[in-house]
Amino acid sequence: MDSIDVIELANMRLSMLKLEQSVLAKNIAGIGTPKEVNFSHVLAQLDNLSPEEKSNFVQQVNNDIELFAEFKSIDANEISADELVAESLIVSGKYKSLAEGLNRKLDLLKTAIVGNR
């Protein structure tokens, strides 16, 4: 897998986390029906594809992440604000870590291409 594929995969995961965070924020604010978002089927499908198919699939997901998301309504009485905030912090931490890793990867690519100026 080359660096471009890793960057595309990281972009896809960042998009997933961004949508998950948006859904959590709406749940915390009490906007609309509480719901959760799930991407397990996307990741499972990704495992069953050839490298070329994976690249095309990741591009499709990146073009419209909401099209591939599964939304499930949840009972507002079964969740607490504290649980939602904790989950939001976890998602935020994952996003930050992945973004930092991606920035490091891009810096390495830049250094390899133009040198250390």
C-alpha atoms as a printed R data frame, in Angstrom:
    type eleno elety resid chain resno       x      y      z
1   ATOM     1    CA   MET     A     1   0.000  0.000  0.000
2   ATOM     2    CA   ASP     A     2   1.566  3.296 -1.018
3   ATOM     3    CA   SER     A     3   1.436  6.596  0.843
4   ATOM     4    CA   ILE     A     4  -1.437  7.969 -1.195
5   ATOM     5    CA   ASP     A     5  -3.619  5.036 -0.110
6   ATOM     6    CA   VAL     A     6  -2.716  5.654  3.528
7   ATOM     7    CA   ILE     A     7  -3.591  9.319  3.152
8   ATOM     8    CA   GLU     A     8  -6.923  8.464  1.501
9   ATOM     9    CA   LEU     A     9  -7.722  5.960  4.247
10  ATOM    10    CA   ALA     A    10  -6.821  8.527  6.912
11  ATOM    11    CA   ASN     A    11  -9.034 11.077  5.168
12  ATOM    12    CA   MET     A    12 -11.904  8.581  5.146
13  ATOM    13    CA   ARG     A    13 -11.494  7.874  8.863
14  ATOM    14    CA   LEU     A    14 -11.303 11.605  9.641
15  ATOM    15    CA   SER     A    15 -14.560 12.095  7.732
16  ATOM    16    CA   MET     A    16 -16.179  9.276  9.703
17  ATOM    17    CA   LEU     A    17 -15.042 10.774 13.002
18  ATOM    18    CA   LYS     A    18 -16.220 14.240 11.951
19  ATOM    19    CA   LEU     A    19 -19.702 12.919 11.165
20  ATOM    20    CA   GLU     A    20 -19.781 10.931 14.402
21  ATOM    21    CA   GLN     A    21 -18.812 14.065 16.349
22  ATOM    22    CA   SER     A    22 -21.534 16.069 14.584
23  ATOM    23    CA   VAL     A    23 -24.160 13.470 15.513
24  ATOM    24    CA   LEU     A    24 -22.949 13.454 19.127
25  ATOM    25    CA   ALA     A    25 -23.073 17.257 19.282
26  ATOM    26    CA   LYS     A    26 -26.682 17.233 18.077
27  ATOM    27    CA   ASN     A    27 -27.538 14.560 20.643
28  ATOM    28    CA   ILE     A    28 -25.948 16.612 23.425
29  ATOM    29    CA   ALA     A    29 -27.779 19.744 22.298
30  ATOM    30    CA   GLY     A    30 -31.061 17.846 22.064
31  ATOM    31    CA   ILE     A    31 -31.550 18.643 18.383
32  ATOM    32    CA   GLY     A    32 -33.831 16.138 16.692
33  ATOM    33    CA   THR     A    33 -34.154 12.464 17.520
34  ATOM    34    CA   PRO     A    34 -31.077 11.078 19.301
35  ATOM    35    CA   LYS     A    35 -29.162  8.739 17.045
36  ATOM    36    CA   GLU     A    36 -25.852  7.034 16.599
37  ATOM    37    CA   VAL     A    37 -23.813  6.509 13.481
38  ATOM    38    CA   ASN     A    38 -22.154  3.258 12.497
39  ATOM    39    CA   PHE     A    39 -19.525  2.520  9.868
40  ATOM    40    CA   SER     A    40 -18.743 -1.110 10.713
41  ATOM    41    CA   HIS     A    41 -20.286 -2.310  7.450
42  ATOM    42    CA   VAL     A    42 -17.995  0.047  5.500
43  ATOM    43    CA   LEU     A    43 -14.910 -1.295  7.249
44  ATOM    44    CA   ALA     A    44 -16.084 -4.888  6.762
45  ATOM    45    CA   GLN     A    45 -16.635 -4.277  3.065
46  ATOM    46    CA   LEU     A    46 -13.185 -2.704  2.798
47  ATOM    47    CA   ASP     A    47 -11.602 -5.895  4.163
48  ATOM    48    CA   ASN     A    48 -13.091 -7.950  1.326
49  ATOM    49    CA   LEU     A    49 -11.806 -5.839 -1.578
50  ATOM    50    CA   SER     A    50  -8.712 -6.092 -3.731
51  ATOM    51    CA   PRO     A    51  -6.185 -3.234 -3.431
52  ATOM    52    CA   GLU     A    52  -7.512 -1.538 -6.578
53  ATOM    53    CA   GLU     A    53 -11.116 -1.913 -5.453
54  ATOM    54    CA   LYS     A    54 -10.180 -0.547 -2.021
55  ATOM    55    CA   SER     A    55  -8.773  2.603 -3.580
56  ATOM    56    CA   ASN     A    56 -11.941  3.187 -5.617
57  ATOM    57    CA   PHE     A    57 -14.184  2.397 -2.650
58  ATOM    58    CA   VAL     A    58 -12.298  4.774 -0.340
59  ATOM    59    CA   GLN     A    59 -12.646  7.549 -2.928
60  ATOM    60    CA   GLN     A    60 -16.394  6.909 -3.158
61  ATOM    61    CA   VAL     A    61 -16.754  7.030  0.622
62  ATOM    62    CA   ASN     A    62 -14.691 10.216  0.802
63  ATOM    63    CA   ASN     A    63 -16.910 11.855 -1.820
64  ATOM    64    CA   ASP     A    64 -20.090 11.377  0.242
65  ATOM    65    CA   ILE     A    65 -19.524 10.007  3.730
66  ATOM    66    CA   GLU     A    66 -23.169 10.400  4.792
67  ATOM    67    CA   LEU     A    67 -24.296  8.117  1.971
68  ATOM    68    CA   PHE     A    68 -22.309  5.263  3.542
69  ATOM    69    CA   ALA     A    69 -23.238  5.968  7.181
70  ATOM    70    CA   GLU     A    70 -25.826  3.874  8.981
71  ATOM    71    CA   PHE     A    71 -27.893  5.966 11.383
72  ATOM    72    CA   LYS     A    72 -29.795  4.302 14.196
73  ATOM    73    CA   SER     A    73 -32.259  6.064 16.474
74  ATOM    74    CA   ILE     A    74 -31.589  5.627 20.163
75  ATOM    75    CA   ASP     A    75 -33.884  6.046 23.139
76  ATOM    76    CA   ALA     A    76 -33.199  9.377 24.822
77  ATOM    77    CA   ASN     A    77 -33.990  7.808 28.197
78  ATOM    78    CA   GLU     A    78 -31.204  5.257 27.797
79  ATOM    79    CA   ILE     A    79 -28.403  7.787 27.382
80  ATOM    80    CA   SER     A    80 -27.109 10.458 29.697
81  ATOM    81    CA   ALA     A    81 -25.490 13.755 28.866
82  ATOM    82    CA   ASP     A    82 -22.356 12.609 30.701
83  ATOM    83    CA   GLU     A    83 -22.097  9.505 28.506
84  ATOM    84    CA   LEU     A    84 -22.535 11.586 25.370
85  ATOM    85    CA   VAL     A    85 -19.886 14.096 26.455
86  ATOM    86    CA   ALA     A    86 -17.473 11.268 27.323
87  ATOM    87    CA   GLU     A    87 -18.051  9.653 23.938
88  ATOM    88    CA   SER     A    88 -17.559 13.023 22.269
89  ATOM    89    CA   LEU     A    89 -14.209 13.447 24.020
90  ATOM    90    CA   ILE     A    90 -13.119  9.988 22.860
91  ATOM    91    CA   VAL     A    91 -14.059 10.766 19.256
92  ATOM    92    CA   SER     A    92 -12.299 14.128 19.502
93  ATOM    93    CA   GLY     A    93  -9.150 12.437 20.800
94  ATOM    94    CA   LYS     A    94  -9.184  9.909 17.968
95  ATOM    95    CA   TYR     A    95  -9.607 12.725 15.436
96  ATOM    96    CA   LYS     A    96  -6.757 14.740 16.924
97  ATOM    97    CA   SER     A    97  -4.407 11.736 17.040
98  ATOM    98    CA   LEU     A    98  -5.159 10.745 13.466
99  ATOM    99    CA   ALA     A    99  -4.772 14.321 12.222
100 ATOM   100    CA   GLU     A   100  -1.407 14.621 13.974
101 ATOM   101    CA   GLY     A   101  -0.232 11.331 12.474
102 ATOM   102    CA   LEU     A   102  -1.366 12.417  9.027
103 ATOM   103    CA   ASN     A   103   0.460 15.746  9.403
104 ATOM   104    CA   ARG     A   104   3.656 13.896 10.319
105 ATOM   105    CA   LYS     A   105   3.259 11.612  7.310
106 ATOM   106    CA   LEU     A   106   2.787 14.596  5.007
107 ATOM   107    CA   ASP     A   107   5.812 16.344  6.531
108 ATOM   108    CA   LEU     A   108   7.914 13.253  5.838
109 ATOM   109    CA   LEU     A   109   6.684 13.157  2.249
110 ATOM   110    CA   LYS     A   110   7.467 16.852  1.840
111 ATOM   111    CA   THR     A   111  10.955 16.358  3.251
112 ATOM   112    CA   ALA     A   112  11.547 13.412  0.921
113 ATOM   113    CA   ILE     A   113  10.433 15.429 -2.105
114 ATOM   114    CA   VAL     A   114  11.979 18.867 -1.510
115 ATOM   115    CA   GLY     A   115  14.620 18.083  1.103
116 ATOM   116    CA   ASN     A   116  15.085 19.614  4.502
117 ATOM   117    CA   ARG     A   117  15.140 23.352  3.725
